[in-house]
Amino acid sequence: MTLFLSPQAILDFENELDVNMLDRVIETFYTGAGTEQQMAQHLLTQFQDNPEAWTRADCILERSTNTQSKFFALRILEKFIQTRWKVLPAESRSAIRNFIGNIIVKVSSDEETFVKERTYICKLNMVLVQILKQDWPASWPSFVPEIVASSKSNITLCENNMNILKILSEEIFDYSEQMTQAKADGLRKCMCNQFYSIYMLCKEVLDHAKKPELIKVTLETLLGFLSWIPLGYIFETDIVTILCNKYLITPEYRIVTLKCLTEIAALSVQENYNYCRKFGAMFTCAMTHINKMVPITKDFEACYASGADSCDEFLLHLALFLTSFLSAHVKVIEEKYPNPKLLINAHVYLLKISRVQDREIFKICLEYWRSLVQSLYEDYRTKLIDNNMQPESQHTSRARKVLYKDVLTNLRLLMIERMVKPEEVLIVENEEGEIVREFMQECDTIVLHKSMKEVLVYLTNLDVKDMERIMTRKLAKLMDGSEWSWTNLNQLCWAIGAISGAMSVETEKTFLIDVIKTLLTLCDLKEGKDNKAVITSNVIYTVGQYPRFLGAHYKFLKTVIGKVFEFMHETHEGVQDMACDTFIKIAQHCKRSFIVPPTSDQPPMINEILINMEGITSSLSPCQINVFYEAMGHLISAEPSKPIQVRLLTKLMMAPNTAWVALMDDIRKDASVFEDPKSIKILRNVLKTNTAVCGAAGTIFGVQFGTVYVDLITLYESANQIVKSQIEEKGEVALQMPKVRAVRSIKKDILKLFEKYIRTAEDLESLTEGILPGILNAALCDYLNSVDGARDAEVLFMAAIVIERCGPLMSSKVNCVLHCLFESTLSMITKCFCEYPEHRRGFYALLKAINRRCFKAFLSIEPSTFKLVIDSIIWGFKHTMRDIADISLEICYELIQNVSRCDTAISDAFFQSYYLCIMQDVFFVLTDTDHKSGFKGQTEVLARLFQLVSANAIKAPLYDPATVAKPDMNNKEFLYDYVSELMKNAFPHLKSTQIKVFVQSLFEYNVNLVKFKTEVRDFLIQLNEFAGDTDDLYIEEKEAELEQQKKSSLAKALAIPGMVKPADLPSAMDEDGGS
């Protein structure tokens, strides 16, 4: 390194550190390039990884002239405090604490230095807070009095102390997952107990301070406290009055003041009358000032667009304040402070803010609108359901609806005019104003559309006539051209589609017929390809959202289907896809209408479609044709007569079968057919068509499958021979050749078709004896004898499905399956964690299926193979891919369960061989930061292992009796000592008491899984490896909460007309379920 001599000297921890040398190394790292920069990085990494690096922090902070060097030292010190602080004697800890404190006081006492070194001070503050989390209050009980006292001695010191208190509050109350539960609870309790002096300091600043920076940081610090301090500090003092009357009206502080008021507004006062009264006073005071600051007549959209006076930030926080307050306390204001003018005024502000072209602000407002209309609807619904409701309750329900009448009308208009695109719509307007197909859907837009749909459905249920009037008027303005634009048309049609099911049957009929007729007329009137494409896409989308109406009105359904088929010939990008998607949705929800005509003298609609099918699909791509065939499969599944089903299926598959027979004849005569890309393409399309129909038609597809079964085996074997011959001739490079890749695709398509058929088959004995031997023999032998790169993961998945479906019927064949698939796949996936990801998934899916459905077959395999199975499971839960690790842990748990139910001789032999190695490896992944996401499965396996020993379910010793000193040793005592020693060796920095408490908890709580996980989680947080992000340790709770919310939301939505999209309705509630 040419910039400095002997840079390695900084790694010499036996002698005094050359701080100037370190500064030059760090300067090179940040400003250098090439080899010098890489060498500097290497040196710094070695330096900070040295266990003694923290001892250099003081001299670096005192003598360095480079700010980056000081940051480097503070990062090292911070990590040491987080992970190894408790190993230091009390005197050393106190010395470091005082050293950091003195630097902070020195730097922050001088205003010029404080301003200049603000970033450096922030890092110092963070290090001090890390010390506080370790030492306060036990080893530093005087911290709060000290920081309050020092704040009164110097203004800039006071300003920095506010920052320290704010960070401490955040660490304890907001980011406490990096601490054990007991520790976090203790710090919170201590903070609350000592808060009075902190509060008085904040109030003194807000009452008397003149320095803007100090006032602002105090408001920000107070903001951090408001969510957890005892309510008396807020409602039994004049702090709210100070915020409203002194700081809300001052432009410099109004945003942070709004944040404080928002935090207060979100608090729950549990029906405390005095506190409710204070809320009413706060709302009145705040709204009075807001009306003066930003009059209701102000054009918020224009203000936001101009960006004047931080308008965007102010409107964001005004929206947050209003929505937080009204969400929590609107009913209190309605009932106890009946000032409708002020209340409606707040809602008008929200309506105006909702029109600002900012999606994040709109989403904040939308969440409140959803809660408001939901509340109004629930009141209204209760009134309808409960005929015995007290008169005063009925009056309240009506009064609320009347109170918000004008607000709701404006909200209906707002929702229509801001409606976003549903996922079913595939064409959009690009930046150049052209209509194009959208290939990537925005997840955010899909979620937003769902929320807006909910609001519109509630609004429709509250006043269907007003919604119909507004939509009809908007439609008329599109027709007369006064509001014509693609955007306006799209938004109106998306809104109309969103309220499907919310109107009564009769209202929906009149309304929808009028809408569709108007749109079709508009399509005729408007010229230009793009105009027609936009209108067409809206017609398709709208009719697709109303299957209930279509199923009940045969003539209209027939007209709509005719239009959908017409749109299948529209060449504008995206329209054909939408037409096919709409057809399959209608087919799924209106099956019977296609099968059963309204009168006996009319042929079923499906017959007409089958007759004209060639013409209908003539303009479609192969992928779109498959969607069409899948839709037809759904229709055939609704036919109750099996002979008619057979006739319909035969007619449907006539064209594919004709092409199939011709090609198979050619293949038998001359294998060079595989050289023709066109023939390959036709073969693949026919296979995909069969797969699409198989999944939709159900068990009747067995008739068609019998027609092609023999040919499928022949084709698979022929394709296999071609791949093998090419590899023998040209080596594995042949696998990259287009011809070989195309032929392999045929093999994969055949396997997918078999997999789909196996899933739908009902007669499992016939399947096992008649269908499966042919494909299994072909596929398993092919897999075993192929080179790694030519093995298809689909074989693994198909084998897993076969065993999952057929269970014990496959027991006699499991040995053969394992012989062909197990070791050959294992050798592929253990070479590297990255290669063959699909084979990994298929491999573990197969093991899971065998373990779950044919466990006894595992016990009959060779011991060496069984050991490989166990090793594979252990290797799997060490995998860095979460899905592989999770399924391996699941297999491991189920395997232990299965073994524990076996005869004692079998289970004891198993546990003697594998218990300790499984447990040791579970502990390995449990304490490894790369496997935190597997916490749920790891703890479940671990708990089960300890349960077995605690309950004395394992009779044989898990230890070698010859190697233990105690003659009456039992498994429980042995395991206690074994795990204690394991933890001690793995984590020598832990105290023996910590290990003792942890191991005892493993024995004590293994039958209470929730408590067991809490104890393990707390132990992991104590380890230095887990001092970083611990979010993944809580992933099970988060996922379970989300799943429960999803189920609860669906149940609730199903009770509200129109809330669930037709496509998402459970099958029992669609048209064929008698809805």
ChimeraX attribute file (.defattr): number of C-alpha atoms within 10 A of each C-alpha:
attribute: neighborCount
match mode: 1-to-1
recipient: residues
	/A:1	13
	/A:2	7
	/A:3	10
	/A:4	11
	/A:5	9
	/A:6	9
	/A:7	18
	/A:8	13
	/A:9	15
	/A:10	20
	/A:11	18
	/A:12	11
	/A:13	14
	/A:14	6
	/A:15	9
	/A:16	11
	/A:17	16
	/A:18	17
	/A:19	20
	/A:20	16
	/A:21	18
	/A:22	25
	/A:23	19
	/A:24	17
	/A:25	26
	/A:26	22
	/A:27	17
	/A:28	20
	/A:29	20
	/A:30	13
	/A:31	8
	/A:32	15
	/A:33	12
	/A:34	8
	/A:35	10
	/A:36	16
	/A:37	19
	/A:38	14
	/A:39	17
	/A:40	24
	/A:41	17
	/A:42	12
	/A:43	21
	/A:44	18
	/A:45	11
	/A:46	13
	/A:47	21
	/A:48	18
	/A:49	12
	/A:50	12
	/A:51	11
	/A:52	13
	/A:53	17
	/A:54	20
	/A:55	15
	/A:56	17
	/A:57	20
	/A:58	17
	/A:59	15
	/A:60	23
	/A:61	20
	/A:62	11
	/A:63	12
	/A:64	19
	/A:65	13
	/A:66	18
	/A:67	16
	/A:68	15
	/A:69	22
	/A:70	23
	/A:71	18
	/A:72	18
	/A:73	22
	/A:74	23
	/A:75	19
	/A:76	22
	/A:77	22
	/A:78	21
	/A:79	18
	/A:80	19
	/A:81	22
	/A:82	21
	/A:83	18
	/A:84	14
	/A:85	19
	/A:86	16
	/A:87	13
	/A:88	11
	/A:89	9
	/A:90	12
	/A:91	9
	/A:92	12
	/A:93	18
	/A:94	15
	/A:95	11
	/A:96	17
	/A:97	17
	/A:98	13
	/A:99	12
	/A:100	19
	/A:101	15
	/A:102	12
	/A:103	15
	/A:104	21
	/A:105	19
	/A:106	13
	/A:107	22
	/A:108	24
	/A:109	19
	/A:110	14
	/A:111	14
	/A:112	11
	/A:113	14
	/A:114	21
	/A:115	13
	/A:116	11
	/A:117	14
	/A:118	14
	/A:119	13
	/A:120	17
	/A:121	21
	/A:122	16
	/A:123	16
	/A:124	23
	/A:125	22
	/A:126	19
	/A:127	22
	/A:128	22
	/A:129	22
	/A:130	22
	/A:131	21
	/A:132	19
	/A:133	19
	/A:134	18
	/A:135	19
	/A:136	19
	/A:137	16
	/A:138	9
	/A:139	13
	/A:140	14
	/A:141	12
	/A:142	11
	/A:143	15
	/A:144	17
	/A:145	13
	/A:146	10
	/A:147	18
	/A:148	19
	/A:149	14
	/A:150	14
	/A:151	18
	/A:152	13
	/A:153	11
	/A:154	15
	/A:155	20
	/A:156	23
	/A:157	24
	/A:158	26
	/A:159	23
	/A:160	25
	/A:161	23
	/A:162	25
	/A:163	20
	/A:164	20
	/A:165	21
	/A:166	20
	/A:167	21
	/A:168	23
	/A:169	22
	/A:170	15
	/A:171	20
	/A:172	21
	/A:173	19
	/A:174	12
	/A:175	13
	/A:176	18
	/A:177	20
	/A:178	20
	/A:179	23
	/A:180	18
	/A:181	15
	/A:182	10
	/A:183	15
	/A:184	19
	/A:185	15
	/A:186	14
	/A:187	22
	/A:188	17
	/A:189	12
	/A:190	14
	/A:191	21
	/A:192	14
	/A:193	12
	/A:194	13
	/A:195	17
	/A:196	13
	/A:197	15
	/A:198	19
	/A:199	16
	/A:200	13
	/A:201	19
	/A:202	21
	/A:203	19
	/A:204	12
	/A:205	20
	/A:206	20
	/A:207	13
	/A:208	9
	/A:209	14
	/A:210	10
	/A:211	12
	/A:212	11
	/A:213	13
	/A:214	20
	/A:215	20
	/A:216	18
	/A:217	20
	/A:218	26
	/A:219	24
	/A:220	18
	/A:221	23
	/A:222	23
	/A:223	20
	/A:224	22
	/A:225	21
	/A:226	19
	/A:227	16
	/A:228	13
	/A:229	18
	/A:230	13
	/A:231	16
	/A:232	9
	/A:233	16
	/A:234	16
	/A:235	19
	/A:236	12
	/A:237	12
	/A:238	11
	/A:239	15
	/A:240	23
	/A:241	18
	/A:242	15
	/A:243	22
	/A:244	24
	/A:245	13
	/A:246	15
	/A:247	21
	/A:248	23
	/A:249	18
	/A:250	13
	/A:251	13
	/A:252	12
	/A:253	17
	/A:254	19
	/A:255	21
	/A:256	21
	/A:257	27
	/A:258	24
	/A:259	19
	/A:260	25
	/A:261	27
	/A:262	22
	/A:263	19
	/A:264	22
	/A:265	22
	/A:266	19
	/A:267	17
	/A:268	13
	/A:269	15
	/A:270	8
	/A:271	9
	/A:272	10
	/A:273	12
	/A:274	12
	/A:275	18
	/A:276	20
	/A:277	16
	/A:278	17
	/A:279	22
	/A:280	18
	/A:281	15
	/A:282	19
	/A:283	23
	/A:284	17
	/A:285	15
	/A:286	22
	/A:287	18
	/A:288	13
	/A:289	15
	/A:290	18
	/A:291	14
	/A:292	10
	/A:293	13
	/A:294	13
	/A:295	12
	/A:296	15
	/A:297	9
	/A:298	11
	/A:299	13
	/A:300	22
	/A:301	17
	/A:302	13
	/A:303	16
	/A:304	20
	/A:305	13
	/A:306	12
	/A:307	11
	/A:308	10
	/A:309	11
	/A:310	13
	/A:311	16
	/A:312	20
	/A:313	14
	/A:314	17
	/A:315	22
	/A:316	19
	/A:317	21
	/A:318	23
	/A:319	25
	/A:320	24
	/A:321	23
	/A:322	23
	/A:323	27
	/A:324	22
	/A:325	21
	/A:326	22
	/A:327	17
	/A:328	14
	/A:329	20
	/A:330	16
	/A:331	14
	/A:332	17
	/A:333	20
	/A:334	16
	/A:335	11
	/A:336	12
	/A:337	17
	/A:338	12
	/A:339	12
	/A:340	13
	/A:341	10
	/A:342	16
	/A:343	20
	/A:344	15
	/A:345	15
	/A:346	20
	/A:347	20
	/A:348	17
	/A:349	22
	/A:350	25
	/A:351	21
	/A:352	16
	/A:353	22
	/A:354	26
	/A:355	18
	/A:356	20
	/A:357	15
	/A:358	15
	/A:359	14
	/A:360	10
	/A:361	21
	/A:362	20
	/A:363	15
	/A:364	18
	/A:365	22
	/A:366	21
	/A:367	15
	/A:368	21
	/A:369	26
	/A:370	20
	/A:371	16
	/A:372	20
	/A:373	23
	/A:374	18
	/A:375	15
	/A:376	20
	/A:377	22
	/A:378	16
	/A:379	18
	/A:380	19
	/A:381	15
	/A:382	15
	/A:383	19
	/A:384	12
	/A:385	9
	/A:386	10
	/A:387	9
	/A:388	9
	/A:389	12
	/A:390	10
	/A:391	9
	/A:392	9
	/A:393	13
	/A:394	18
	/A:395	12
	/A:396	16
	/A:397	19
	/A:398	15
	/A:399	13
	/A:400	17
	/A:401	20
	/A:402	12
	/A:403	15
	/A:404	18
	/A:405	14
	/A:406	13
	/A:407	17
	/A:408	23
	/A:409	15
	/A:410	14
	/A:411	22
	/A:412	20
	/A:413	17
	/A:414	15
	/A:415	22
	/A:416	24
	/A:417	18
	/A:418	18
	/A:419	23
	/A:420	22
	/A:421	22
	/A:422	21
	/A:423	14
	/A:424	18
	/A:425	22
	/A:426	21
	/A:427	22
	/A:428	20
	/A:429	15
	/A:430	11
	/A:431	7
	/A:432	6
	/A:433	10
	/A:434	10
	/A:435	20
	/A:436	18
	/A:437	17
	/A:438	15
	/A:439	10
	/A:440	7
	/A:441	14
	/A:442	12
	/A:443	10
	/A:444	9
	/A:445	15
	/A:446	15
	/A:447	14
	/A:448	20
	/A:449	20
	/A:450	19
	/A:451	16
	/A:452	22
	/A:453	29
	/A:454	23
	/A:455	26
	/A:456	28
	/A:457	28
	/A:458	26
	/A:459	26
	/A:460	23
	/A:461	22
	/A:462	22
	/A:463	16
	/A:464	18
	/A:465	13
	/A:466	15
	/A:467	24
	/A:468	17
	/A:469	12
	/A:470	17
	/A:471	21
	/A:472	17
	/A:473	12
	/A:474	20
	/A:475	22
	/A:476	16
	/A:477	14
	/A:478	20
	/A:479	18
	/A:480	10
	/A:481	10
	/A:482	10
	/A:483	15
	/A:484	15
	/A:485	11
	/A:486	17
	/A:487	16
	/A:488	19
	/A:489	21
	/A:490	23
	/A:491	20
	/A:492	24
	/A:493	23
	/A:494	24
	/A:495	27
	/A:496	24
	/A:497	22
	/A:498	27
	/A:499	27
	/A:500	28
	/A:501	24
	/A:502	22
	/A:503	21
	/A:504	13
	/A:505	13
	/A:506	10
	/A:507	13
	/A:508	20
	/A:509	18
	/A:510	10
	/A:511	17
	/A:512	19
	/A:513	14
	/A:514	13
	/A:515	21
	/A:516	17
	/A:517	12
	/A:518	18
	/A:519	22
	/A:520	15
	/A:521	13
	/A:522	18
	/A:523	18
	/A:524	11
	/A:525	12
	/A:526	13
	/A:527	10
	/A:528	9
	/A:529	11
	/A:530	17
	/A:531	16
	/A:532	19
	/A:533	22
	/A:534	22
	/A:535	22
	/A:536	24
	/A:537	24
	/A:538	25
	/A:539	25
	/A:540	25
	/A:541	24
	/A:542	23
	/A:543	25
	/A:544	27
	/A:545	24
	/A:546	24
	/A:547	23
	/A:548	23
	/A:549	22
	/A:550	24
	/A:551	24
	/A:552	17
	/A:553	14
	/A:554	18
	/A:555	12
	/A:556	14
	/A:557	20
	/A:558	16
	/A:559	12
	/A:560	19
	/A:561	22
	/A:562	14
	/A:563	16
	/A:564	26
	/A:565	20
	/A:566	13
	/A:567	24
	/A:568	22
	/A:569	17
	/A:570	18
	/A:571	13
	/A:572	18
	/A:573	15
	/A:574	20
	/A:575	26
	/A:576	24
	/A:577	23
	/A:578	25
	/A:579	28
	/A:580	26
	/A:581	22
	/A:582	22
	/A:583	24
	/A:584	22
	/A:585	19
	/A:586	29
	/A:587	25
	/A:588	26
	/A:589	26
	/A:590	26
	/A:591	24
	/A:592	23
	/A:593	25
	/A:594	26
	/A:595	19
	/A:596	17
	/A:597	15
	/A:598	15
	/A:599	8
	/A:600	8
	/A:601	7
	/A:602	9
	/A:603	14
	/A:604	17
	/A:605	17
	/A:606	21
	/A:607	15
	/A:608	11
	/A:609	18
	/A:610	16
	/A:611	12
	/A:612	11
	/A:613	17
	/A:614	11
	/A:615	11
	/A:616	20
	/A:617	19
	/A:618	11
	/A:619	16
	/A:620	18
	/A:621	12
	/A:622	17
	/A:623	13
	/A:624	19
	/A:625	20
	/A:626	23
	/A:627	20
	/A:628	24
	/A:629	26
	/A:630	25
	/A:631	25
	/A:632	27
	/A:633	27
	/A:634	25
	/A:635	26
	/A:636	31
	/A:637	23
	/A:638	21
	/A:639	19
	/A:640	11
	/A:641	10
	/A:642	12
	/A:643	11
	/A:644	12
	/A:645	20
	/A:646	18
	/A:647	11
	/A:648	20
	/A:649	22
	/A:650	15
	/A:651	14
	/A:652	21
	/A:653	17
	/A:654	12
	/A:655	13
	/A:656	16
	/A:657	18
	/A:658	11
	/A:659	14
	/A:660	19
	/A:661	13
	/A:662	10
	/A:663	17
	/A:664	18
	/A:665	11
	/A:666	15
	/A:667	17
	/A:668	13
	/A:669	10
	/A:670	10
	/A:671	13
	/A:672	11
	/A:673	16
	/A:674	20
	/A:675	13
	/A:676	10
	/A:677	14
	/A:678	11
	/A:679	16
	/A:680	18
	/A:681	14
	/A:682	16
	/A:683	21
	/A:684	21
	/A:685	20
	/A:686	21
	/A:687	22
	/A:688	22
	/A:689	22
	/A:690	27
	/A:691	24
	/A:692	23
	/A:693	27
	/A:694	28
	/A:695	18
	/A:696	21
	/A:697	24
	/A:698	20
	/A:699	17
	/A:700	20
	/A:701	25
	/A:702	17
	/A:703	13
	/A:704	17
	/A:705	18
	/A:706	11
	/A:707	11
	/A:708	16
	/A:709	16
	/A:710	14
	/A:711	15
	/A:712	21
	/A:713	19
	/A:714	18
	/A:715	19
	/A:716	23
	/A:717	17
	/A:718	17
	/A:719	20
	/A:720	22
	/A:721	13
	/A:722	18
	/A:723	22
	/A:724	21
	/A:725	12
	/A:726	17
	/A:727	18
	/A:728	11
	/A:729	10
	/A:730	11
	/A:731	12
	/A:732	16
	/A:733	10
	/A:734	19
	/A:735	19
	/A:736	11
	/A:737	11
	/A:738	11
	/A:739	19
	/A:740	22
	/A:741	15
	/A:742	21
	/A:743	22
	/A:744	21
	/A:745	16
	/A:746	23
	/A:747	24
	/A:748	18
	/A:749	22
	/A:750	23
	/A:751	26
	/A:752	19
	/A:753	22
	/A:754	23
	/A:755	20
	/A:756	20
	/A:757	21
	/A:758	23
	/A:759	19
	/A:760	19
	/A:761	17
	/A:762	14
	/A:763	11
	/A:764	16
	/A:765	12
	/A:766	11
	/A:767	17
	/A:768	17
	/A:769	12
	/A:770	10
	/A:771	18
	/A:772	16
	/A:773	13
	/A:774	15
	/A:775	22
	/A:776	20
	/A:777	15
	/A:778	16
	/A:779	25
	/A:780	21
	/A:781	16
	/A:782	21
	/A:783	22
	/A:784	18
	/A:785	13
	/A:786	17
	/A:787	15
	/A:788	16
	/A:789	12
	/A:790	20
	/A:791	22
	/A:792	21
	/A:793	20
	/A:794	20
	/A:795	25
	/A:796	29
	/A:797	21
	/A:798	25
	/A:799	27
	/A:800	22
	/A:801	20
	/A:802	25
	/A:803	26
	/A:804	21
	/A:805	20
	/A:806	19
	/A:807	17
	/A:808	17
	/A:809	18
	/A:810	21
	/A:811	18
	/A:812	11
	/A:813	15
	/A:814	22
	/A:815	17
	/A:816	15
	/A:817	21
	/A:818	21
	/A:819	16
	/A:820	19
	/A:821	21
	/A:822	22
	/A:823	15
	/A:824	18
	/A:825	22
	/A:826	16
	/A:827	11
	/A:828	17
	/A:829	18
	/A:830	15
	/A:831	9
	/A:832	9
	/A:833	12
	/A:834	11
	/A:835	12
	/A:836	16
	/A:837	14
	/A:838	14
	/A:839	21
	/A:840	24
	/A:841	17
	/A:842	22
	/A:843	24
	/A:844	24
	/A:845	23
	/A:846	25
	/A:847	24
	/A:848	24
	/A:849	20
	/A:850	26
	/A:851	20
	/A:852	17
	/A:853	18
	/A:854	22
	/A:855	21
	/A:856	17
	/A:857	17
	/A:858	20
	/A:859	12
	/A:860	11
	/A:861	15
	/A:862	11
	/A:863	11
	/A:864	8
	/A:865	15
	/A:866	14
	/A:867	14
	/A:868	15
	/A:869	18
	/A:870	17
	/A:871	14
	/A:872	20
	/A:873	25
	/A:874	22
	/A:875	15
	/A:876	24
	/A:877	27
	/A:878	24
	/A:879	18
	/A:880	15
	/A:881	18
	/A:882	17
	/A:883	17
	/A:884	23
	/A:885	25
	/A:886	22
	/A:887	21
	/A:888	25
	/A:889	26
	/A:890	19
	/A:891	27
	/A:892	24
	/A:893	19
	/A:894	17
	/A:895	18
	/A:896	18
	/A:897	15
	/A:898	15
	/A:899	19
	/A:900	18
	/A:901	10
	/A:902	12
	/A:903	9
	/A:904	15
	/A:905	10
	/A:906	13
	/A:907	20
	/A:908	21
	/A:909	16
	/A:910	15
	/A:911	21
	/A:912	17
	/A:913	13
	/A:914	15
	/A:915	15
	/A:916	17
	/A:917	15
	/A:918	20
	/A:919	17
	/A:920	15
	/A:921	16
	/A:922	22
	/A:923	17
	/A:924	15
	/A:925	20
	/A:926	25
	/A:927	20
	/A:928	14
	/A:929	17
	/A:930	14
	/A:931	22
	/A:932	22
	/A:933	23
	/A:934	24
	/A:935	23
	/A:936	21
	/A:937	23
	/A:938	27
	/A:939	23
	/A:940	19
	/A:941	22
	/A:942	21
	/A:943	21
	/A:944	17
	/A:945	21
	/A:946	21
	/A:947	18
	/A:948	18
	/A:949	19
	/A:950	19
	/A:951	11
	/A:952	13
	/A:953	13
	/A:954	19
	/A:955	16
	/A:956	16
	/A:957	16
	/A:958	21
	/A:959	16
	/A:960	8
	/A:961	13
	/A:962	8
	/A:963	7
	/A:964	11
	/A:965	8
	/A:966	10
	/A:967	8
	/A:968	8
	/A:969	13
	/A:970	17
	/A:971	18
	/A:972	18
	/A:973	12
	/A:974	17
	/A:975	19
	/A:976	17
	/A:977	13
	/A:978	16
	/A:979	20
	/A:980	19
	/A:981	13
	/A:982	14
	/A:983	17
	/A:984	17
	/A:985	11
	/A:986	12
	/A:987	14
	/A:988	9
	/A:989	14
	/A:990	18
	/A:991	12
	/A:992	13
	/A:993	9
	/A:994	12
	/A:995	19
	/A:996	16
	/A:997	13
	/A:998	19
	/A:999	20
	/A:1000	12
	/A:1001	15
	/A:1002	23
	/A:1003	19
	/A:1004	15
	/A:1005	18
	/A:1006	22
	/A:1007	16
	/A:1008	10
	/A:1009	15
	/A:1010	12
	/A:1011	15
	/A:1012	20
	/A:1013	23
	/A:1014	17
	/A:1015	19
	/A:1016	19
	/A:1017	22
	/A:1018	19
	/A:1019	18
	/A:1020	23
	/A:1021	22
	/A:1022	17
	/A:1023	16
	/A:1024	16
	/A:1025	13
	/A:1026	21
	/A:1027	16
	/A:1028	14
	/A:1029	13
	/A:1030	19
	/A:1031	12
	/A:1032	16
	/A:1033	25
	/A:1034	17
	/A:1035	16
	/A:1036	15
	/A:1037	12
	/A:1038	13
	/A:1039	11
	/A:1040	11
	/A:1041	11
	/A:1042	12
	/A:1043	12
	/A:1044	12
	/A:1045	12
	/A:1046	12
	/A:1047	11
	/A:1048	11
	/A:1049	11
	/A:1050	15
	/A:1051	12
	/A:1052	12
	/A:1053	15
	/A:1054	15
	/A:1055	10
	/A:1056	18
	/A:1057	17
	/A:1058	23
	/A:1059	24
	/A:1060	25
	/A:1061	18
	/A:1062	23
	/A:1063	16
	/A:1064	10
	/A:1065	14
	/A:1066	11
	/A:1067	13
	/A:1068	10
	/A:1069	14
	/A:1070	20
	/A:1071	22
	/A:1072	17
	/A:1073	12
	/A:1074	8
	/A:1075	10
